[in-house]
């Protein structure tokens, strides 16, 4: 436990206790994560002099300025990935202490090719092709899976060029596009995860194909059920739970690949602890591809707006999945997070410098230090000209304190705003 002076408080600290009289502070509770600027100001303006901070439950960046005898522990999620990430190194070619303007994080472009235009073209072509393939399956076509090869190849090639672009684009979808976009997104996530797991190339193709057809069973459910905006009833859920079996029956026509796809259709809602459906399988009784699909399906579903709920942000979805202990193969979930990042591209984050930024590119070996694009000053409550910041630069120019929700900052048209910001296009203020 750390005793911290009120002037040294930072957002991201977990307040364990307030020293002084209950009448000396404006809070009805004394244990909470400090996330609001207003709460920080109230504490610093109160009669309280010292605050007890739980280092283990605080965000590590919030403690960085304190002279604690030992480094403050991070959350388990950040520790898992930061521990194995190499420390940022000074750029070569300059003496120690010399200023290198070419390495200035505010000037340096994102280290990634401009894949978004190409990915958008792939997405447009795949949308049309997937629609035709699904109609083929619905009509009893027995070669739809084999005919999907060009679509899966296009998705795999896009992922190979830029792992984040296609998945990022699929998150912006209308409700009537959900099924096809979800299929493409899961296929891309499956390909990306298969590559992270270093599976053979034919397994990568099989993973992408299985992801593409995973939810084909929903095509046989009543359309009104899929578009229902009210919470599902018990009868609705019973009907929805039929889609794994319906999908498996529709695609298990012939060939080894069909059997793999059918298995993923049938078992992508199984959970590692045996709590899933339809068969309550557990552990390694669930096939490799079905365990992969459970993770990819859940991530894309969480980051997509549905009739009955709003979408999670990418980083928020990762955090939520990490909390679901037992639901997923833990080693595979770790690989999945490594494949897309602790703060996936498209995440809104707050920096220690009290600015908001959009994550625009990953550092695959430094998952807690992505490339971000700063666009908003929390202190001034105003937009600032977009500037790119590479958090892997040494010495660290800034660091992420926490993920943020766009609605909290009045960013009502976040999808359009973030896409323009991500692509480096002129942006209109979203607030």
C-alpha positions in Angstrom: 0.0 0.0 0.0 1.4 3.5 -0.9 0.7 6.7 1.0 0.5 9.4 -1.7 0.2 13.1 -1.2 -2.9 14.5 -2.8 -0.8 16.7 -5.2 0.9 13.5 -6.5 -2.4 11.8 -7.3 -2.9 10.7 -11.0 -5.8 9.3 -12.9 -5.5 5.5 -13.0 -4.7 5.1 -9.3 -6.8 2.9 -7.1 -7.9 4.7 -4.0 -7.9 2.3 -1.1 -8.4 4.8 1.7 -8.6 8.5 2.6 -6.7 9.7 5.7 -8.7 12.2 7.7 -12.2 12.8 8.8 -15.2 11.6 6.7 -16.2 15.3 6.7 -12.9 16.3 5.1 -13.7 14.8 1.7 -16.6 15.0 -0.8 -16.9 11.2 -1.5 -19.5 8.8 -0.2 -17.0 5.9 -0.8 -13.3 5.6 0.0 -12.3 2.7 -2.3 -12.5 3.3 -6.1 -10.4 3.6 -9.3 -9.7 7.2 -10.0 -10.8 7.8 -13.6 -12.6 11.1 -13.6 -10.8 14.5 -13.9 -13.6 16.0 -11.7 -12.9 13.5 -8.9 -9.2 14.2 -9.1 -9.8 17.9 -8.7 -12.2 17.3 -5.8 -9.6 15.2 -4.0 -6.8 17.7 -4.5 -9.1 20.6 -3.4 -10.2 18.7 -0.3 -8.8 18.9 3.3 -7.3 15.4 2.8 -3.5 15.5 2.7 -2.6 11.8 2.2 -4.4 9.1 0.2 -3.8 5.4 0.5 -3.2 3.9 -3.0 -3.3 0.2 -3.8 -0.5 -0.2 -6.3 -1.5 -3.7 -7.4 -5.0 -2.5 -8.5 -3.7 0.8 -10.1 -2.6 1.3 -13.7 1.1 1.2 -13.8 1.6 4.5 -15.7 -0.3 6.4 -12.9 2.5 5.3 -10.5 5.5 6.0 -12.7 6.3 9.4 -11.1 6.3 8.1 -7.6 9.6 7.1 -5.9 8.4 3.8 -4.6 11.1 1.4 -3.4 10.0 -1.2 -5.9 8.4 -0.9 -9.4 4.7 -0.6 -9.1 3.0 -3.8 -10.3 0.8 -3.7 -13.4 -2.4 -5.3 -14.0 -2.0 -9.0 -14.9 -3.0 -8.3 -18.5 -0.4 -5.6 -19.1 2.2 -7.5 -17.2 1.7 -10.6 -19.4 2.5 -8.7 -22.5 4.8 -5.9 -21.4 7.2 -8.3 -19.6 8.2 -10.1 -22.8 8.3 -6.9 -24.9 11.8 -5.6 -25.6 12.7 -2.3 -24.0 12.6 0.7 -26.4 16.0 1.4 -27.8 17.6 4.7 -28.9 17.6 5.1 -32.6 21.0 4.2 -34.1 23.4 6.8 -35.5 23.3 9.4 -32.7 25.5 9.9 -29.7 23.9 9.5 -26.3 22.0 12.6 -25.4 22.0 14.0 -28.9 18.7 15.2 -30.3 17.6 13.2 -33.4 14.9 15.1 -35.2 14.2 12.2 -37.5 13.2 10.2 -34.5 11.0 12.9 -33.1 7.7 11.0 -32.3 5.6 14.0 -33.4 7.2 14.0 -36.9 7.7 10.3 -37.6 5.0 8.6 -39.8 3.3 5.4 -38.8 5.5 2.4 -39.7 3.0 0.7 -41.9 2.0 0.6 -45.5 -1.2 2.3 -46.6 -3.3 -0.8 -46.9 -6.7 0.6 -46.1 -7.6 1.5 -49.6 -6.6 -1.9 -50.8 -8.4 -3.5 -47.9 -11.6 -1.6 -48.7 -11.5 -3.0 -52.2 -11.0 -6.5 -50.8 -14.0 -6.0 -48.5 -16.3 -4.8 -51.2 -15.5 -7.8 -53.4 -15.8 -10.2 -50.5 -19.1 -8.8 -49.5 -20.6 -9.6 -52.9 -19.0 -13.0 -53.1 -20.0 -14.1 -49.6 -23.6 -13.2 -50.3 -23.6 -15.5 -53.3 -21.9 -18.3 -51.4 -24.4 -18.1 -48.6 -27.3 -18.2 -51.0 -25.6 -21.2 -52.6 -25.5 -23.0 -49.2 -29.1 -22.1 -48.4 -30.2 -23.7 -51.7 -28.3 -26.9 -50.9 -25.2 -26.3 -53.0 -22.6 -28.8 -52.2 -19.5 -27.0 -53.6 -19.9 -23.6 -51.8 -16.9 -24.3 -49.5 -14.6 -25.2 -52.3 -15.8 -22.2 -54.3 -14.9 -20.0 -51.3 -11.1 -20.4 -51.9 -10.6 -17.1 -53.8 -12.5 -15.2 -51.1 -10.4 -16.8 -48.3 -7.2 -16.2 -50.3 -8.1 -12.5 -50.8 -8.7 -12.1 -47.1 -5.5 -14.0 -46.2 -3.4 -11.8 -48.6 -4.9 -8.6 -47.0 -4.1 -9.9 -43.6 -0.5 -10.7 -44.7 0.0 -7.2 -46.1 -1.5 -5.5 -43.0 -3.0 -7.5 -40.2 -5.2 -4.7 -38.9 -6.7 -3.0 -41.9 -9.5 -5.4 -43.0 -10.7 -6.2 -39.5 -10.7 -2.4 -38.6 -12.8 -1.7 -41.7 -15.4 -4.4 -41.0 -16.2 -2.8 -37.6 -18.1 0.0 -39.4 -21.2 -1.8 -40.5 -24.9 -1.3 -40.7 -27.3 -3.8 -39.0 -28.4 -5.3 -42.3 -24.7 -6.0 -43.2 -23.9 -7.7 -39.9 -24.0 -11.4 -41.1 -21.7 -10.9 -44.1 -19.4 -8.4 -42.4 -19.1 -10.6 -39.3 -18.2 -13.6 -41.5 -15.4 -11.7 -43.2 -14.2 -10.3 -40.0 -14.1 -13.6 -38.2 -12.3 -15.2 -41.3 -9.7 -12.4 -41.1 -9.2 -12.8 -37.4 -8.9 -16.6 -37.8 -6.3 -16.2 -40.4 -4.4 -13.7 -38.3 -4.6 -16.0 -35.2 -3.5 -19.0 -37.3 -0.4 -17.1 -38.4 0.3 -16.0 -34.8 0.1 -19.7 -33.8 2.5 -20.4 -36.7 0.2 -23.1 -38.2 1.1 -24.6 -41.6 -0.3 -22.7 -44.6 -3.0 -25.2 -45.3 -4.2 -24.8 -41.7 -4.3 -21.1 -42.2 -6.6 -21.5 -45.2 -8.8 -24.0 -43.3 -9.1 -21.5 -40.4 -10.1 -18.7 -42.7 -12.7 -20.9 -44.5 -14.2 -22.1 -41.2 -14.4 -18.6 -40.0 -16.2 -17.5 -43.1 -19.0 -20.1 -42.9 -19.1 -20.4 -39.1 -22.5 -18.5 -38.7 -24.1 -19.8 -41.9 -26.8 -21.5 -39.7 -28.3 -18.1 -38.9 -29.4 -17.9 -42.6 -32.0 -20.5 -41.7 -33.4 -18.6 -38.7 -36.3 -16.1 -39.0 -35.0 -12.7 -40.2 -37.1 -10.9 -37.6 -35.2 -12.7 -34.8 -31.8 -11.6 -36.1 -32.9 -8.0 -36.4 -34.9 -7.8 -33.1 -34.1 -4.7 -31.2 -35.7 -5.8 -27.9 -33.9 -8.1 -25.5 -34.3 -11.8 -26.4 -36.8 -13.9 -24.6 -36.1 -17.4 -23.4 -37.9 -18.6 -26.6 -35.8 -16.4 -28.7 -32.6 -17.8 -27.2 -33.8 -21.3 -27.7 -34.4 -20.5 -31.4 -31.0 -18.8 -31.7 -29.2 -21.7 -30.2 -30.3 -23.8 -33.1 -28.0 -22.1 -35.6 -24.9 -24.2 -34.8 -26.7 -27.4 -35.7 -28.4 -25.9 -38.7 -25.0 -24.6 -40.0 -23.3 -27.9 -39.5 -26.0 -29.8 -41.4 -25.9 -27.3 -44.2 -22.1 -27.5 -44.9 -21.3 -31.2 -44.0 -21.8 -32.3 -47.6 -18.5 -33.8 -48.6 -14.7 -33.7 -48.2 -12.4 -33.2 -45.3 -12.6 -29.4 -45.4 -16.4 -29.6 -45.2 -16.0 -31.7 -42.0 -13.7 -29.1 -40.5 -16.1 -26.2 -41.3 -19.1 -28.3 -40.0 -17.2 -28.9 -36.7 -16.6 -25.1 -36.3 -20.2 -24.3 -37.2 -21.4 -26.8 -34.6 -18.9 -26.0 -31.7 -17.9 -22.4 -31.9 -20.1 -21.6 -28.9 -18.6 -24.3 -26.7 -16.5 -23.0 -23.8 -13.2 -24.3 -22.5 -14.8 -24.9 -19.0 -17.7 -26.8 -20.4 -20.3 -24.1 -20.0 -21.0 -23.6 -23.7 -23.5 -25.2 -26.1 -24.8 -27.3 -27.8 -22.9 -30.3 -26.3 -21.1 -28.8 -23.3 -17.7 -29.9 -24.5 -14.7 -28.9 -22.4 -10.9 -28.5 -22.8 -9.2 -30.4 -25.6 -12.4 -32.1 -26.5 -13.1 -29.0 -28.4 -11.2 -29.0 -31.7 -8.3 -26.5 -32.4 -10.3 -24.6 -35.0 -13.5 -24.4 -32.8 -11.4 -23.1 -29.9 -9.9 -20.4 -32.2 -13.4 -19.6 -33.6 -14.9 -19.1 -30.1 -12.3 -16.3 -29.4 -12.5 -14.7 -32.9 -16.4 -14.8 -32.9 -16.7 -13.3 -29.4 -14.2 -10.5 -30.1 -16.0 -9.4 -33.3 -19.4 -9.8 -31.8 -18.4 -7.5 -28.8 -17.0 -4.9 -31.1 -20.1 -4.8 -33.3 -23.3 -2.9 -32.6 -26.3 -5.1 -32.3 -30.0 -4.3 -32.2 -30.1 -4.9 -28.4 -26.8 -3.3 -27.4 -24.0 -0.8 -28.4 -20.6 -1.9 -29.6 -17.6 -2.3 -27.2 -14.4 -0.5 -28.2 -11.6 -2.8 -29.4 -9.5 -2.5 -26.2 -12.6 -2.7 -24.0 -13.6 -6.0 -25.7 -10.2 -7.4 -25.1 -10.4 -6.5 -21.4 -13.9 -8.0 -21.1 -12.7 -11.3 -22.8 -9.7 -11.5 -20.4 -12.1 -11.3 -17.5 -14.1 -14.4 -18.7 -11.9 -16.9 -16.9 -12.5 -20.4 -18.1 -14.4 -19.5 -21.2 -11.5 -19.7 -23.6 -8.3 -21.7 -24.0 -6.0 -19.3 -22.0 -2.9 -19.9 -24.1 -4.9 -19.3 -27.3 -6.4 -16.2 -25.9 -2.9 -14.9 -25.1 -1.9 -15.6 -28.7 -5.0 -13.9 -30.0 -4.3 -10.7 -27.9 -0.7 -10.8 -29.3 -2.1 -11.0 -32.8 -4.2 -7.9 -32.5 -2.5 -6.0 -29.6 -3.5 -5.1 -26.1 -4.9 -1.8 -27.6 -6.1 -2.9 -31.1 -6.0 -0.5 -34.0 -9.1 1.8 -33.7 -9.0 2.0 -29.9 -9.5 5.3 -28.2 -7.0 5.8 -25.4 -6.0 8.4 -22.9 -2.3 9.3 -22.5 -0.5 10.3 -19.3 -0.1 13.8 -20.8 -3.9 14.2 -20.6 -4.6 13.8 -24.2 -6.9 11.5 -26.2 -5.5 9.5 -29.0 -6.5 6.9 -31.6 -4.4 3.7 -31.9 -3.3 3.6 -35.6 -0.6 0.9 -35.8 0.8 -1.9 -33.6 4.3 -2.7 -32.4 4.0 -6.5 -32.5 7.0 -6.9 -30.1 5.9 -4.0 -27.9 2.2 -4.5 -27.5 1.7 -1.8 -24.8 3.5 0.8 -27.0 1.6 1.2 -30.2 1.6 4.2 -32.6 -1.2 6.6 -31.8 -2.6 9.8 -33.3 -3.3 12.5 -30.7 -6.3 14.7 -31.5 -7.8 16.0 -28.2 -6.6 17.9 -25.1 -8.4 16.8 -21.9 -7.1 19.8 -20.1 -8.4 22.3 -22.6 -11.5 20.2 -23.5 -10.8 21.0 -27.1 -9.6 19.3 -30.3 -6.0 19.8 -31.4 -4.4 19.3 -34.8 -3.9 15.5 -35.3 -0.3 14.5 -34.5 1.3 11.1 -34.7 3.2 9.7 -31.7 5.2 6.5 -31.6 5.1 5.3 -28.0 8.1 2.9 -28.6 10.5 5.8 -29.1 13.3 6.0 -26.5 13.0 7.8 -24.2 9.2 7.2 -24.0 7.5 10.3 -25.2 4.2 9.4 -23.5 2.3 6.3 -22.3 -1.2 5.0 -22.3 -3.0 5.4 -19.0 -6.3 3.8 -19.9 -8.8 3.0 -22.7 -11.7 5.5 -23.1 -15.2 5.4 -24.4 -16.1 7.9 -27.2 -19.5 8.7 -25.8 -17.9 10.0 -22.6 -16.3 12.7 -24.6 -19.2 13.6 -26.8 -17.7 11.9 -29.8 -21.1 11.0 -31.3 -20.0 10.2 -34.8 -17.0 8.2 -33.7 -17.1 5.6 -36.5 -16.7 8.2 -39.3 -14.4 10.4 -37.3 -12.0 7.6 -36.3 -11.9 6.2 -39.8 -11.0 9.6 -41.3 -8.4 10.0 -38.5 -7.0 6.6 -39.1 -6.6 7.1 -42.8 -5.0 10.5 -42.3 -7.9 12.4 -44.0 -9.2 15.8 -42.9 -11.5 15.3 -39.9 -14.5 17.2 -38.7 -14.7 17.5 -34.9 -16.8 14.7 -33.5 -17.8 16.5 -30.4 
